[in-house]
Amino acid sequence: MSEADDSAFQRGARLTLSPQSQPAPPPRPVVSFHRKELDTILRLYGRMVADGEWRDYAIDLLKDKAVFSVFRRSSEMPLFRIEKDPKLARRQGAYSVVATGGMILKRGHDLAQVLKVLEKKKHLRVVDA
């Protein structure tokens, strides 16, 4: 390095990089379920599998939302989708349960409350003695 180059460096001259050596932009954040959220969802999933209602699931982590899809058979359309959309957190709530046709069954701020719509209702029957 010459003396002129050294003095330019000390004065704070900017180093320009060629387009090939530009650093890559930081990766975009992906929305995902946290451990407690997954625990709540998988607890319900386990009960429904034990009852024979559900058989398979898929988790999709997208840029704008996370989706837990539930299937009766893996070759079919999902029965339900449990979605987490942080953009809606202040309005209707980040969590929603969506049926096969796209109808939103329940939406809210608390995941456990939202999942209650999927709980299998035990019907009481009158039994003749």
LUMBA-60109 format. One record per atom (N, C-alpha, C): residue number from 1; atom name; z, x, y. Coordinates in nm, 3 decimals, padded with zeros to 5 digits. Layout:
+------+------+---------+---------+---------+
! resi ! name !       z !       x !       y !
+------+------+---------+---------+---------+
!  NUM !   CA !       Z !       X !       Y !
...
+------+------+---------+---------+---------+
//
This chain:
+------+------+---------+---------+---------+
! resi ! name !       z !       x !       y !
+------+------+---------+---------+---------+
!    1 !    N !  00.000 !  00.083 ! -00.116 !
!    1 !   CA !  00.000 !  00.000 !  00.000 !
!    1 !    C !  00.000 !  00.089 !  00.124 !
!    2 !    N ! -00.083 !  00.055 !  00.217 !
!    2 !   CA ! -00.088 !  00.136 !  00.339 !
!    2 !    C !  00.023 !  00.094 !  00.433 !
!    3 !    N !  00.038 !  00.171 !  00.540 !
!    3 !   CA !  00.143 !  00.141 !  00.636 !
!    3 !    C !  00.116 !  00.010 !  00.708 !
!    4 !    N ! -00.010 ! -00.022 !  00.735 !
!    4 !   CA ! -00.047 ! -00.148 !  00.801 !
!    4 !    C ! -00.016 ! -00.268 !  00.711 !
!    5 !    N ! -00.046 ! -00.253 !  00.583 !
!    5 !   CA ! -00.016 ! -00.361 !  00.489 !
!    5 !    C !  00.133 ! -00.384 !  00.478 !
!    6 !    N !  00.209 ! -00.275 !  00.478 !
!    6 !   CA !  00.354 ! -00.284 !  00.466 !
!    6 !    C !  00.414 ! -00.353 !  00.587 !
!    7 !    N !  00.364 ! -00.322 !  00.707 !
!    7 !   CA !  00.419 ! -00.384 !  00.827 !
!    7 !    C !  00.382 ! -00.532 !  00.834 !
!    8 !    N !  00.265 ! -00.570 !  00.786 !
!    8 !   CA !  00.226 ! -00.711 !  00.785 !
!    8 !    C !  00.315 ! -00.789 !  00.688 !
!    9 !    N !  00.349 ! -00.727 !  00.577 !
!    9 !   CA !  00.437 ! -00.790 !  00.480 !
!    9 !    C !  00.576 ! -00.813 !  00.538 !
!   10 !    N !  00.625 ! -00.716 !  00.616 !
!   10 !   CA !  00.758 ! -00.726 !  00.674 !
!   10 !    C !  00.763 ! -00.830 !  00.785 !
!   11 !    N !  00.649 ! -00.854 !  00.854 !
!   11 !   CA !  00.647 ! -00.953 !  00.962 !
!   11 !    C !  00.637 ! -01.096 !  00.908 !
!   12 !    N !  00.628 ! -01.111 !  00.778 !
!   12 !   CA !  00.624 ! -01.247 !  00.721 !
!   12 !    C !  00.484 ! -01.299 !  00.704 !
!   13 !    N !  00.387 ! -01.212 !  00.687 !
!   13 !   CA !  00.250 ! -01.258 !  00.664 !
!   13 !    C !  00.248 ! -01.337 !  00.534 !
!   14 !    N !  00.170 ! -01.443 !  00.532 !
!   14 !   CA !  00.164 ! -01.528 !  00.414 !
!   14 !    C !  00.062 ! -01.475 !  00.315 !
!   15 !    N !  00.099 ! -01.487 !  00.193 !
!   15 !   CA !  00.012 ! -01.445 !  00.085 !
!   15 !    C ! -00.065 ! -01.568 !  00.040 !
!   16 !    N ! -00.197 ! -01.558 !  00.038 !
!   16 !   CA ! -00.278 ! -01.671 ! -00.007 !
!   16 !    C ! -00.321 ! -01.646 ! -00.150 !
!   17 !    N ! -00.311 ! -01.751 ! -00.229 !
!   17 !   CA ! -00.346 ! -01.742 ! -00.370 !
!   17 !    C ! -00.482 ! -01.805 ! -00.393 !
!   18 !    N ! -00.554 ! -01.754 ! -00.486 !
!   18 !   CA ! -00.682 ! -01.814 ! -00.520 !
!   18 !    C ! -00.655 ! -01.945 ! -00.594 !
!   19 !    N ! -00.753 ! -02.038 ! -00.595 !
!   19 !   CA ! -00.729 ! -02.168 ! -00.659 !
!   19 !    C ! -00.690 ! -02.156 ! -00.806 !
!   20 !    N ! -00.734 ! -02.052 ! -00.872 !
!   20 !   CA ! -00.701 ! -02.038 ! -01.013 !
!   20 !    C ! -00.554 ! -02.001 ! -01.034 !
!   21 !    N ! -00.494 ! -01.935 ! -00.938 !
!   21 !   CA ! -00.356 ! -01.893 ! -00.956 !
!   21 !    C ! -00.255 ! -01.985 ! -00.885 !
!   22 !    N ! -00.300 ! -02.102 ! -00.838 !
!   22 !   CA ! -00.208 ! -02.198 ! -00.775 !
!   22 !    C ! -00.112 ! -02.251 ! -00.881 !
!   23 !    N !  00.014 ! -02.266 ! -00.848 !
!   23 !   CA !  00.108 ! -02.322 ! -00.946 !
!   23 !    C !  00.075 ! -02.468 ! -00.974 !
!   24 !    N !  00.100 ! -02.511 ! -01.095 !
!   24 !   CA !  00.073 ! -02.649 ! -01.135 !
!   24 !    C !  00.173 ! -02.741 ! -01.065 !
!   25 !    N !  00.129 ! -02.862 ! -01.029 !
!   25 !   CA !  00.223 ! -02.956 ! -00.967 !
!   25 !    C !  00.332 ! -02.993 ! -01.067 !
!   26 !    N !  00.450 ! -03.026 ! -01.017 !
!   26 !   CA !  00.559 ! -03.062 ! -01.109 !
!   26 !    C !  00.522 ! -03.187 ! -01.187 !
!   27 !    N !  00.567 ! -03.199 ! -01.312 !
!   27 !   CA !  00.533 ! -03.318 ! -01.391 !
!   27 !    C !  00.598 ! -03.442 ! -01.333 !
!   28 !    N !  00.529 ! -03.553 ! -01.345 !
!   28 !   CA !  00.582 ! -03.680 ! -01.295 !
!   28 !    C !  00.698 ! -03.724 ! -01.383 !
!   29 !    N !  00.800 ! -03.781 ! -01.323 !
!   29 !   CA !  00.912 ! -03.828 ! -01.405 !
!   29 !    C !  00.869 ! -03.947 ! -01.491 !
!   30 !    N !  00.924 ! -03.955 ! -01.610 !
!   30 !   CA !  00.895 ! -04.063 ! -01.703 !
!   30 !    C !  01.020 ! -04.148 ! -01.717 !
!   31 !    N !  01.003 ! -04.278 ! -01.713 !
!   31 !   CA !  01.116 ! -04.369 ! -01.729 !
!   31 !    C !  01.153 ! -04.373 ! -01.877 !
!   32 !    N !  01.282 ! -04.364 ! -01.906 !
!   32 !   CA !  01.327 ! -04.367 ! -02.045 !
!   32 !    C !  01.459 ! -04.444 ! -02.056 !
!   33 !    N !  01.493 ! -04.477 ! -02.180 !
!   33 !   CA !  01.621 ! -04.541 ! -02.206 !
!   33 !    C !  01.728 ! -04.434 ! -02.220 !
!   34 !    N !  01.846 ! -04.458 ! -02.164 !
!   34 !   CA !  01.957 ! -04.365 ! -02.179 !
!   34 !    C !  02.025 ! -04.390 ! -02.314 !
!   35 !    N !  02.113 ! -04.303 ! -02.351 !
!   35 !   CA !  02.180 ! -04.310 ! -02.481 !
!   35 !    C !  02.254 ! -04.443 ! -02.500 !
!   36 !    N !  02.328 ! -04.488 ! -02.401 !
!   36 !   CA !  02.402 ! -04.614 ! -02.413 !
!   36 !    C !  02.308 ! -04.733 ! -02.426 !
!   37 !    N !  02.197 ! -04.728 ! -02.352 !
!   37 !   CA !  02.100 ! -04.837 ! -02.360 !
!   37 !    C !  02.038 ! -04.842 ! -02.500 !
!   38 !    N !  01.999 ! -04.726 ! -02.552 !
!   38 !   CA !  01.942 ! -04.721 ! -02.686 !
!   38 !    C !  02.044 ! -04.764 ! -02.791 !
!   39 !    N !  02.169 ! -04.728 ! -02.773 !
!   39 !   CA !  02.274 ! -04.769 ! -02.866 !
!   39 !    C !  02.284 ! -04.921 ! -02.871 !
!   40 !    N !  02.282 ! -04.985 ! -02.755 !
!   40 !   CA !  02.290 ! -05.131 ! -02.747 !
!   40 !    C !  02.169 ! -05.196 ! -02.814 !
!   41 !    N !  02.050 ! -05.143 ! -02.786 !
!   41 !   CA !  01.928 ! -05.200 ! -02.844 !
!   41 !    C !  01.926 ! -05.179 ! -02.995 !
!   42 !    N !  01.959 ! -05.058 ! -03.040 !
!   42 !   CA !  01.952 ! -05.029 ! -03.183 !
!   42 !    C !  02.060 ! -05.102 ! -03.263 !
!   43 !    N !  02.171 ! -05.133 ! -03.201 !
!   43 !   CA !  02.274 ! -05.213 ! -03.268 !
!   43 !    C !  02.219 ! -05.353 ! -03.298 !
!   44 !    N !  02.154 ! -05.414 ! -03.199 !
!   44 !   CA !  02.090 ! -05.545 ! -03.220 !
!   44 !    C !  01.978 ! -05.533 ! -03.323 !
!   45 !    N !  01.898 ! -05.429 ! -03.312 !
!   45 !   CA !  01.788 ! -05.408 ! -03.406 !
!   45 !    C !  01.840 ! -05.398 ! -03.551 !
!   46 !    N !  01.946 ! -05.325 ! -03.572 !
!   46 !   CA !  02.004 ! -05.310 ! -03.705 !
!   46 !    C !  02.050 ! -05.442 ! -03.763 !
!   47 !    N !  02.113 ! -05.526 ! -03.680 !
!   47 !   CA !  02.157 ! -05.658 ! -03.728 !
!   47 !    C !  02.038 ! -05.745 ! -03.767 !
!   48 !    N !  01.933 ! -05.740 ! -03.686 !
!   48 !   CA !  01.815 ! -05.822 ! -03.714 !
!   48 !    C !  01.739 ! -05.772 ! -03.837 !
!   49 !    N !  01.738 ! -05.643 ! -03.860 !
!   49 !   CA !  01.677 ! -05.589 ! -03.981 !
!   49 !    C !  01.758 ! -05.632 ! -04.103 !
!   50 !    N !  01.889 ! -05.627 ! -04.093 !
!   50 !   CA !  01.975 ! -05.670 ! -04.203 !
!   50 !    C !  01.955 ! -05.817 ! -04.236 !
!   51 !    N !  01.925 ! -05.899 ! -04.134 !
!   51 !   CA !  01.898 ! -06.042 ! -04.157 !
!   51 !    C !  01.756 ! -06.067 ! -04.205 !
!   52 !    N !  01.672 ! -05.964 ! -04.206 !
!   52 !   CA !  01.535 ! -05.980 ! -04.253 !
!   52 !    C !  01.438 ! -06.031 ! -04.147 !
!   53 !    N !  01.481 ! -06.036 ! -04.021 !
!   53 !   CA !  01.397 ! -06.089 ! -03.914 !
!   53 !    C !  01.297 ! -05.984 ! -03.862 !
!   54 !    N !  01.343 ! -05.864 ! -03.843 !
!   54 !   CA !  01.259 ! -05.757 ! -03.786 !
!   54 !    C !  01.240 ! -05.648 ! -03.891 !
!   55 !    N !  01.127 ! -05.575 ! -03.879 !
!   55 !   CA !  01.099 ! -05.471 ! -03.976 !
!   55 !    C !  01.065 ! -05.335 ! -03.914 !
!   56 !    N !  01.014 ! -05.334 ! -03.793 !
!   56 !   CA !  00.966 ! -05.209 ! -03.734 !
!   56 !    C !  00.985 ! -05.214 ! -03.583 !
!   57 !    N !  00.982 ! -05.096 ! -03.520 !
!   57 !   CA !  00.991 ! -05.090 ! -03.374 !
!   57 !    C !  00.908 ! -04.973 ! -03.322 !
!   58 !    N !  00.882 ! -04.976 ! -03.193 !
!   58 !   CA !  00.811 ! -04.867 ! -03.125 !
!   58 !    C !  00.872 ! -04.850 ! -02.987 !
!   59 !    N !  00.877 ! -04.727 ! -02.941 !
!   59 !   CA !  00.928 ! -04.698 ! -02.807 !
!   59 !    C !  00.816 ! -04.633 ! -02.728 !
!   60 !    N !  00.784 ! -04.690 ! -02.613 !
!   60 !   CA !  00.682 ! -04.636 ! -02.523 !
!   60 !    C !  00.750 ! -04.595 ! -02.394 !
!   61 !    N !  00.734 ! -04.469 ! -02.355 !
!   61 !   CA !  00.790 ! -04.418 ! -02.231 !
!   61 !    C !  00.675 ! -04.395 ! -02.134 !
!   62 !    N !  00.663 ! -04.481 ! -02.036 !
!   62 !   CA !  00.553 ! -04.477 ! -01.940 !
!   62 !    C !  00.601 ! -04.425 ! -01.806 !
!   63 !    N !  00.509 ! -04.411 ! -01.712 !
!   63 !   CA !  00.545 ! -04.362 ! -01.579 !
!   63 !    C !  00.634 ! -04.460 ! -01.505 !
!   64 !    N !  00.604 ! -04.589 ! -01.519 !
!   64 !   CA !  00.676 ! -04.688 ! -01.440 !
!   64 !    C !  00.778 ! -04.769 ! -01.518 !
!   65 !    N !  00.772 ! -04.768 ! -01.653 !
!   65 !   CA !  00.871 ! -04.843 ! -01.730 !
!   65 !    C !  00.881 ! -04.790 ! -01.872 !
!   66 !    N !  00.992 ! -04.824 ! -01.936 !
!   66 !   CA !  01.015 ! -04.790 ! -02.076 !
!   66 !    C !  01.013 ! -04.921 ! -02.155 !
!   67 !    N !  00.951 ! -04.918 ! -02.274 !
!   67 !   CA !  00.934 ! -05.040 ! -02.352 !
!   67 !    C !  00.979 ! -05.014 ! -02.496 !
!   68 !    N !  01.066 ! -05.102 ! -02.546 !
!   68 !   CA !  01.108 ! -05.102 ! -02.687 !
!   68 !    C !  01.046 ! -05.227 ! -02.747 !
!   69 !    N !  00.947 ! -05.209 ! -02.835 !
!   69 !   CA !  00.877 ! -05.322 ! -02.897 !
!   69 !    C !  00.931 ! -05.345 ! -03.037 !
!   70 !    N !  00.945 ! -05.472 ! -03.074 !
!   70 !   CA !  00.998 ! -05.511 ! -03.204 !
!   70 !    C !  00.889 ! -05.584 ! -03.281 !
!   71 !    N !  00.872 ! -05.547 ! -03.409 !
!   71 !   CA !  00.768 ! -05.605 ! -03.492 !
!   71 !    C !  00.828 ! -05.669 ! -03.617 !
!   72 !    N !  00.763 ! -05.775 ! -03.663 !
!   72 !   CA !  00.797 ! -05.832 ! -03.793 !
!   72 !    C !  00.728 ! -05.749 ! -03.901 !
!   73 !    N !  00.603 ! -05.712 ! -03.876 !
!   73 !   CA !  00.528 ! -05.618 ! -03.960 !
!   73 !    C !  00.462 ! -05.519 ! -03.866 !
!   74 !    N !  00.446 ! -05.397 ! -03.910 !
!   74 !   CA !  00.394 ! -05.293 ! -03.821 !
!   74 !    C !  00.248 ! -05.314 ! -03.784 !
!   75 !    N !  00.176 ! -05.398 ! -03.858 !
!   75 !   CA !  00.034 ! -05.419 ! -03.828 !
!   75 !    C !  00.012 ! -05.534 ! -03.730 !
!   76 !    N !  00.117 ! -05.601 ! -03.688 !
!   76 !   CA !  00.104 ! -05.716 ! -03.600 !
!   76 !    C !  00.132 ! -05.680 ! -03.455 !
!   77 !    N !  00.115 ! -05.780 ! -03.370 !
!   77 !   CA !  00.157 ! -05.768 ! -03.231 !
!   77 !    C !  00.310 ! -05.771 ! -03.228 !
!   78 !    N !  00.371 ! -05.710 ! -03.127 !
!   78 !   CA !  00.519 ! -05.714 ! -03.122 !
!   78 !    C !  00.571 ! -05.856 ! -03.101 !
!   79 !    N !  00.682 ! -05.886 ! -03.169 !
!   79 !   CA !  00.747 ! -06.016 ! -03.149 !
!   79 !    C !  00.808 ! -06.023 ! -03.009 !
!   80 !    N !  00.877 ! -05.915 ! -02.972 !
!   80 !   CA !  00.943 ! -05.906 ! -02.843 !
!   80 !    C !  00.928 ! -05.766 ! -02.787 !
!   81 !    N !  00.934 ! -05.757 ! -02.656 !
!   81 !   CA !  00.938 ! -05.627 ! -02.588 !
!   81 !    C !  01.061 ! -05.627 ! -02.499 !
!   82 !    N !  01.141 ! -05.523 ! -02.513 !
!   82 !   CA !  01.257 ! -05.503 ! -02.425 !
!   82 !    C !  01.213 ! -05.397 ! -02.325 !
!   83 !    N !  01.205 ! -05.434 ! -02.198 !
!   83 !   CA !  01.149 ! -05.345 ! -02.096 !
!   83 !    C !  01.254 ! -05.304 ! -01.995 !
!   84 !    N !  01.242 ! -05.181 ! -01.950 !
!   84 !   CA !  01.326 ! -05.128 ! -01.843 !
!   84 !    C !  01.232 ! -05.084 ! -01.731 !
!   85 !    N !  01.240 ! -05.152 ! -01.618 !
!   85 !   CA !  01.154 ! -05.123 ! -01.504 !
!   85 !    C !  01.243 ! -05.096 ! -01.382 !
!   86 !    N !  01.267 ! -04.968 ! -01.348 !
!   86 !   CA !  01.359 ! -04.936 ! -01.238 !
!   86 !    C !  01.316 ! -04.990 ! -01.102 !
!   87 !    N !  01.186 ! -05.019 ! -01.084 !
!   87 !   CA !  01.141 ! -05.074 ! -00.955 !
!   87 !    C !  01.200 ! -05.211 ! -00.928 !
!   88 !    N !  01.232 ! -05.285 ! -01.034 !
!   88 !   CA !  01.286 ! -05.420 ! -01.019 !
!   88 !    C !  01.439 ! -05.423 ! -01.020 !
!   89 !    N !  01.502 ! -05.307 ! -01.024 !
!   89 !   CA !  01.648 ! -05.300 ! -01.039 !
!   89 !    C !  01.722 ! -05.372 ! -00.926 !
!   90 !    N !  01.675 ! -05.364 ! -00.806 !
!   90 !   CA !  01.746 ! -05.427 ! -00.694 !
!   90 !    C !  01.711 ! -05.575 ! -00.679 !
!   91 !    N !  01.601 ! -05.616 ! -00.734 !
!   91 !   CA !  01.559 ! -05.756 ! -00.720 !
!   91 !    C !  01.610 ! -05.841 ! -00.836 !
!   92 !    N !  01.527 ! -05.853 ! -00.941 !
!   92 !   CA !  01.562 ! -05.939 ! -01.054 !
!   92 !    C !  01.645 ! -05.868 ! -01.158 !
!   93 !    N !  01.647 ! -05.738 ! -01.156 !
!   93 !   CA !  01.716 ! -05.660 ! -01.258 !
!   93 !    C !  01.615 ! -05.574 ! -01.333 !
!   94 !    N !  01.658 ! -05.458 ! -01.376 !
!   94 !   CA !  01.568 ! -05.362 ! -01.438 !
!   94 !    C !  01.530 ! -05.401 ! -01.580 !
!   95 !    N !  01.609 ! -05.483 ! -01.648 !
!   95 !   CA !  01.587 ! -05.513 ! -01.789 !
!   95 !    C !  01.525 ! -05.651 ! -01.805 !
!   96 !    N !  01.434 ! -05.661 ! -01.902 !
!   96 !   CA !  01.375 ! -05.791 ! -01.933 !
!   96 !    C !  01.336 ! -05.795 ! -02.080 !
!   97 !    N !  01.335 ! -05.916 ! -02.135 !
!   97 !   CA !  01.288 ! -05.941 ! -02.271 !
!   97 !    C !  01.163 ! -06.027 ! -02.256 !
!   98 !    N !  01.053 ! -05.978 ! -02.316 !
!   98 !   CA !  00.924 ! -06.045 ! -02.303 !
!   98 !    C !  00.878 ! -06.088 ! -02.442 !
!   99 !    N !  00.834 ! -06.214 ! -02.455 !
!   99 !   CA !  00.785 ! -06.266 ! -02.583 !
!   99 !    C !  00.642 ! -06.220 ! -02.607 !
!  100 !    N !  00.587 ! -06.255 ! -02.723 !
!  100 !   CA !  00.453 ! -06.213 ! -02.762 !
!  100 !    C !  00.347 ! -06.255 ! -02.662 !
!  101 !    N !  00.354 ! -06.374 ! -02.612 !
!  101 !   CA !  00.253 ! -06.424 ! -02.519 !
!  101 !    C !  00.266 ! -06.370 ! -02.378 !
!  102 !    N !  00.368 ! -06.291 ! -02.350 !
!  102 !   CA !  00.388 ! -06.236 ! -02.217 !
!  102 !    C !  00.490 ! -06.312 ! -02.134 !
!  103 !    N !  00.547 ! -06.418 ! -02.190 !
!  103 !   CA !  00.648 ! -06.496 ! -02.118 !
!  103 !    C !  00.780 ! -06.420 ! -02.114 !
!  104 !    N !  00.837 ! -06.408 ! -01.996 !
!  104 !   CA !  00.965 ! -06.340 ! -01.980 !
!  104 !    C !  01.076 ! -06.437 ! -02.021 !
!  105 !    N !  01.149 ! -06.401 ! -02.126 !
!  105 !   CA !  01.256 ! -06.487 ! -02.176 !
!  105 !    C !  01.383 ! -06.473 ! -02.094 !
!  106 !    N !  01.415 ! -06.351 ! -02.054 !
!  106 !   CA !  01.534 ! -06.328 ! -01.973 !
!  106 !    C !  01.519 ! -06.198 ! -01.898 !
!  107 !    N !  01.577 ! -06.194 ! -01.780 !
!  107 !   CA !  01.574 ! -06.074 ! -01.697 !
!  107 !    C !  01.709 ! -06.060 ! -01.629 !
!  108 !    N !  01.752 ! -05.935 ! -01.611 !
!  108 !   CA !  01.881 ! -05.917 ! -01.546 !
!  108 !    C !  01.917 ! -05.771 ! -01.525 !
!  109 !    N !  02.037 ! -05.751 ! -01.470 !
!  109 !   CA !  02.088 ! -05.618 ! -01.438 !
!  109 !    C !  02.166 ! -05.556 ! -01.554 !
!  110 !    N !  02.220 ! -05.639 ! -01.642 !
!  110 !   CA !  02.302 ! -05.592 ! -01.754 !
!  110 !    C !  02.225 ! -05.608 ! -01.884 !
!  111 !    N !  02.200 ! -05.498 ! -01.954 !
!  111 !   CA !  02.121 ! -05.500 ! -02.076 !
!  111 !    C !  02.184 ! -05.586 ! -02.185 !
!  112 !    N !  02.314 ! -05.577 ! -02.203 !
!  112 !   CA !  02.381 ! -05.656 ! -02.307 !
!  112 !    C !  02.362 ! -05.806 ! -02.283 !
!  113 !    N !  02.371 ! -05.850 ! -02.158 !
!  113 !   CA !  02.351 ! -05.991 ! -02.125 !
!  113 !    C !  02.207 ! -06.033 ! -02.150 !
!  114 !    N !  02.114 ! -05.947 ! -02.117 !
!  114 !   CA !  01.972 ! -05.979 ! -02.135 !
!  114 !    C !  01.939 ! -05.991 ! -02.284 !
!  115 !    N !  01.998 ! -05.905 ! -02.366 !
!  115 !   CA !  01.969 ! -05.906 ! -02.510 !
!  115 !    C !  02.029 ! -06.026 ! -02.582 !
!  116 !    N !  02.121 ! -06.096 ! -02.520 !
!  116 !   CA !  02.182 ! -06.213 ! -02.583 !
!  116 !    C !  02.079 ! -06.322 ! -02.613 !
!  117 !    N !  01.968 ! -06.320 ! -02.541 !
!  117 !   CA !  01.863 ! -06.419 ! -02.566 !
!  117 !    C !  01.800 ! -06.398 ! -02.704 !
!  118 !    N !  01.812 ! -06.278 ! -02.760 !
!  118 !   CA !  01.755 ! -06.248 ! -02.890 !
!  118 !    C !  01.854 ! -06.266 ! -03.005 !
!  119 !    N !  01.980 ! -06.287 ! -02.973 !
!  119 !   CA !  02.082 ! -06.305 ! -03.076 !
!  119 !    C !  02.048 ! -06.429 ! -03.158 !
!  120 !    N !  02.060 ! -06.414 ! -03.288 !
!  120 !   CA !  02.033 ! -06.525 ! -03.379 !
!  120 !    C !  02.149 ! -06.624 ! -03.369 !
!  121 !    N !  02.116 ! -06.745 ! -03.337 !
!  121 !   CA !  02.219 ! -06.846 ! -03.322 !
!  121 !    C !  02.256 ! -06.900 ! -03.460 !
!  122 !    N !  02.385 ! -06.902 ! -03.488 !
!  122 !   CA !  02.435 ! -06.957 ! -03.613 !
!  122 !    C !  02.449 ! -07.107 ! -03.594 !
!  123 !    N !  02.374 ! -07.182 ! -03.672 !
!  123 !   CA !  02.379 ! -07.328 ! -03.661 !
!  123 !    C !  02.491 ! -07.382 ! -03.751 !
!  124 !    N !  02.569 ! -07.470 ! -03.697 !
!  124 !   CA !  02.675 ! -07.532 ! -03.775 !
!  124 !    C !  02.618 ! -07.653 ! -03.847 !
!  125 !    N !  02.654 ! -07.667 ! -03.972 !
!  125 !   CA !  02.606 ! -07.781 ! -04.050 !
!  125 !    C !  02.726 ! -07.859 ! -04.105 !
!  126 !    N !  02.706 ! -07.986 ! -04.118 !
!  126 !   CA !  02.807 ! -08.070 ! -04.178 !
!  126 !    C !  02.781 ! -08.070 ! -04.328 !
!  127 !    N !  02.882 ! -08.035 ! -04.405 !
!  127 !   CA !  02.868 ! -08.027 ! -04.550 !
!  127 !    C !  02.950 ! -08.140 ! -04.611 !
!  128 !    N !  02.885 ! -08.217 ! -04.698 !
!  128 !   CA !  02.957 ! -08.325 ! -04.767 !
!  128 !    C !  03.049 ! -08.264 ! -04.873 !
!  129 !    N !  03.173 ! -08.311 ! -04.876 !
!  129 !   CA !  03.269 ! -08.258 ! -04.973 !
!  129 !    C !  03.269 ! -08.338 ! -05.099 !
+------+------+---------+---------+---------+
//
